[in-house]
Amino acid sequence: MNLFASGPKKSYYGVADTIVYRLNRDGQPEGGNPVFGANVKFLIYGDAFWPAYTQGENANLIATDSIKNFIERETMNFEEYDLESYCRFLAGKFMSVYPQVQGAQVTASQIPYEAVAESGVAFSPSGPERARASIEITRSGIVEVRSGIEGFRLVRVNGGAFSGFVRDRYTSQPDARQRPLHMWLDLDWTYTQSGAAFTGGRMTSRMREIVRGLFARSESGSIQQILYQTGERILAEFSTIGEVHLEAGDRTWTTIAEKGDSLGVYSDGPPARGCLGMTLKR
């Protein structure tokens, strides 16, 4: 089910998994990557589309194929490099073309590439984390902008304790005063004012630095503590962020053998994994 910041909708429709790549083939553009790749989800709503549901009357209906073609062709006219601006550009242009649309929600997930040997002409997929942005716009203006980064894969070889938790007949996990910590992390955030979202990607880059830096420096008693420290740091550094949501997956490995604290062999654990989340608001 899709959620809208403006509230539940009687109906909505659109397209998902529209993949586009824009290539600047004349060299490294200032402030941007020559390979701009995105996976786009584009949803629209409005009373004009309701007869298509109730009567099969399509006079005002914009075909999903047309929406897909709009995304692909208009990407040529997008001149910036950040996802927030891309979503705003697509939503605003679409609503200027189709007056029967009351509102649109556009979400874009980065398909990241990085240069091979700083060649400027050769690139390979990067990550695993990727930026994400979503914007909802109505005829009255921007309702919400939400930015995020998905897919962090983080490993600490030590410094990740977990002990003192509830013990009863269902408990099988031993206390760990020193364990390798393997966690996955997604986070997203909203803004106190929508205009603060459009930084040309600088805020997203800084978020990557914060997440990696805190994970590398902070010994912790739980993954929950890591999430809280990260959220606190983000709100302290960015006064323009109103809310930050973090969700982690506990991917801690199964111990095969260890030689003191200096050497160990591990394996992926069972499919069932811990899922931990929190939200901090200003």
C-alpha positions in Angstrom: 0.0 0.0 0.0 1.3 3.4 -0.9 1.1 6.3 1.6 0.7 10.0 0.8 1.7 12.8 3.1 -1.5 14.7 2.2 -3.6 11.8 3.5 -5.4 8.7 2.1 -6.6 8.8 -1.5 -9.9 7.4 -3.0 -7.8 6.3 -5.9 -4.3 6.7 -7.4 -2.4 5.1 -10.2 0.8 5.4 -12.2 4.0 3.5 -13.0 6.8 1.9 -11.1 10.3 0.6 -12.0 10.8 3.0 -14.9 14.6 2.9 -15.4 16.4 5.8 -16.9 20.1 6.7 -17.5 21.2 10.1 -18.6 24.8 10.2 -19.8 26.9 13.4 -20.1 29.4 12.1 -22.7 31.5 15.2 -23.0 33.3 14.8 -19.7 32.8 15.1 -15.9 30.2 17.9 -15.3 31.0 20.3 -12.5 29.1 19.1 -9.4 27.7 16.0 -10.9 28.3 12.4 -12.1 28.2 11.9 -15.9 26.1 8.8 -15.3 22.7 9.8 -13.8 20.7 6.6 -13.2 17.4 6.4 -11.5 14.5 4.0 -10.9 11.3 6.0 -10.8 7.9 5.5 -9.3 5.3 8.0 -10.5 1.8 8.2 -9.0 -1.0 10.6 -9.7 -4.4 11.2 -8.3 -7.5 13.4 -8.9 -11.3 13.2 -9.1 -11.1 13.3 -12.9 -9.9 9.7 -12.9 -12.7 8.2 -10.7 -15.1 7.5 -13.6 -12.5 5.1 -15.0 -12.9 3.0 -11.8 -16.7 3.3 -11.5 -17.8 3.3 -15.2 -14.9 2.3 -17.3 -14.9 5.8 -18.7 -11.4 6.8 -19.7 -11.9 10.3 -21.3 -9.6 12.0 -18.7 -7.3 9.0 -18.0 -3.6 9.3 -18.9 -2.3 5.9 -19.9 0.4 4.5 -17.8 2.5 4.0 -21.0 2.2 7.7 -21.5 3.5 8.4 -18.0 6.4 6.1 -18.6 7.2 7.8 -21.9 7.0 11.2 -20.2 9.6 10.2 -17.6 12.0 8.8 -20.2 11.7 11.7 -22.6 11.7 14.6 -20.0 14.8 13.3 -18.3 16.7 14.7 -21.3 15.5 18.2 -20.1 16.5 17.8 -16.5 19.8 19.7 -16.1 20.7 19.0 -12.4 22.1 16.0 -10.7 20.3 15.4 -7.4 17.2 13.2 -6.9 15.2 15.8 -5.0 15.4 18.3 -7.9 14.7 15.5 -10.4 11.5 14.5 -8.6 10.4 18.1 -8.3 11.1 18.7 -12.0 9.1 15.6 -13.2 6.1 16.3 -10.9 5.9 20.0 -11.7 6.3 19.5 -15.5 3.7 16.7 -15.6 1.1 18.7 -13.7 1.7 21.7 -16.1 0.9 19.4 -19.0 -2.2 17.6 -17.6 -4.6 20.0 -15.7 -6.8 17.1 -14.6 -4.1 15.9 -12.2 -4.7 17.2 -8.6 -1.5 15.8 -7.2 1.5 13.7 -7.9 4.0 11.7 -5.9 7.3 11.0 -7.5 9.9 8.7 -6.0 13.4 8.1 -7.5 16.0 5.6 -6.3 19.6 6.2 -7.4 21.3 3.6 -9.7 24.9 4.5 -8.7 27.9 4.3 -10.9 31.5 5.4 -10.2 34.4 6.1 -12.5 36.9 3.4 -13.3 40.4 4.6 -12.5 39.3 8.2 -12.8 39.1 7.8 -16.5 36.0 10.0 -17.0 34.7 7.6 -19.7 34.5 4.2 -18.0 32.2 3.5 -15.1 31.1 0.5 -13.0 28.2 0.0 -10.5 28.9 1.3 -7.1 27.2 1.1 -3.7 25.7 -0.9 -2.2 24.0 2.0 -0.6 21.9 4.3 -2.9 20.2 7.6 -2.4 16.5 8.0 -2.6 14.1 10.9 -2.8 10.3 11.3 -2.8 8.2 14.4 -3.4 4.4 15.0 -3.3 3.0 18.1 -5.0 -0.5 19.3 -5.3 -1.9 22.4 -7.1 -1.2 24.3 -3.8 2.5 23.5 -3.9 4.9 21.0 -2.3 3.3 18.8 0.4 6.4 16.9 1.5 9.9 16.1 0.4 11.5 13.0 1.9 15.1 12.0 1.3 17.0 8.9 2.2 19.8 6.4 1.7 19.1 2.7 1.5 21.3 -0.3 1.6 24.2 0.4 4.0 26.2 -2.8 4.7 28.4 -2.2 7.8 30.8 -4.5 9.6 32.9 -3.8 12.7 35.4 -6.5 13.6 35.1 -5.6 17.3 33.4 -3.1 19.6 29.9 -4.4 19.3 28.7 -5.8 22.7 25.2 -7.2 23.5 24.5 -8.5 27.0 22.2 -8.1 29.9 19.0 -8.7 28.0 16.0 -10.6 29.3 16.7 -14.3 29.9 13.9 -16.9 30.1 13.0 -20.3 28.6 13.0 -18.9 25.1 16.5 -17.5 25.3 19.3 -19.2 23.4 21.6 -16.3 22.6 24.7 -15.9 24.9 25.9 -12.6 26.2 28.6 -11.0 24.0 31.0 -8.5 25.5 33.0 -8.3 22.2 31.6 -9.5 18.9 31.9 -8.7 15.2 28.9 -6.5 14.4 27.3 -6.8 11.0 24.3 -4.6 10.3 22.3 -3.3 7.4 20.9 0.2 7.6 18.3 2.4 5.8 17.4 5.9 6.8 15.3 8.7 5.5 14.4 12.2 6.7 12.0 15.1 6.2 12.6 18.8 6.3 11.3 21.7 8.4 10.8 23.6 5.1 10.6 22.0 1.7 13.1 24.4 0.2 15.9 23.0 2.4 15.7 19.7 0.5 17.3 21.1 -2.6 21.0 21.1 -1.9 22.4 19.6 -5.1 23.0 16.3 -3.2 25.3 17.8 -0.6 23.2 16.8 2.3 23.0 13.2 1.1 26.8 13.1 0.8 27.2 14.4 4.3 24.7 11.8 5.6 26.9 9.1 4.2 29.9 10.5 6.1 27.9 10.7 9.3 26.7 7.1 9.2 30.0 5.6 8.3 32.0 7.8 10.7 29.8 7.1 13.7 29.7 3.4 13.0 33.5 3.3 12.7 34.2 5.3 15.9 31.4 4.2 18.3 31.6 1.1 20.5 28.1 0.2 21.5 26.0 -2.0 23.7 23.4 -2.6 21.1 22.3 -1.8 17.6 19.6 0.4 19.1 22.3 2.6 20.7 23.9 3.0 17.3 20.6 4.1 15.7 20.0 6.6 18.5 23.5 8.1 18.3 23.2 8.5 14.5 19.8 10.1 14.7 20.9 12.5 17.4 24.0 13.5 15.4 21.9 14.2 12.3 19.4 16.4 14.1 22.2 18.3 15.9 24.0 19.0 12.7 21.1 19.9 10.4 18.6 22.4 11.8 16.6 22.0 8.5 15.7 18.4 9.2 12.5 17.9 11.1 12.4 14.1 11.4 14.8 11.3 10.8 13.8 7.6 10.6 16.3 4.8 10.8 15.8 1.0 10.3 18.5 -1.6 10.8 18.8 -5.3 10.1 20.8 -7.3 12.6 23.0 -9.4 10.3 25.4 -10.6 13.0 27.3 -13.7 11.8 27.3 -17.2 13.4 30.6 -18.0 15.1 32.4 -21.0 13.7 35.6 -20.7 15.7 37.6 -18.1 17.5 41.1 -17.7 18.8 40.8 -15.3 21.7 39.9 -11.8 20.5 42.4 -11.8 17.6 41.0 -14.2 15.1 37.7 -15.8 14.2 35.8 -17.6 11.4 32.1 -16.8 10.9 29.2 -17.7 8.6 26.0 -16.1 7.7 23.3 -16.8 10.3 19.8 -18.2 9.7 17.3 -16.4 7.5 15.4 -14.9 10.5 17.0 -11.6 11.4 16.4 -8.8 13.9 14.7 -5.7 12.6 15.2 -2.5 14.6 13.8 1.0 13.9 13.4 4.4 15.5 12.2 7.9 14.7 13.5 11.1 16.2 11.7 14.4 15.7 12.9 17.9 16.4 
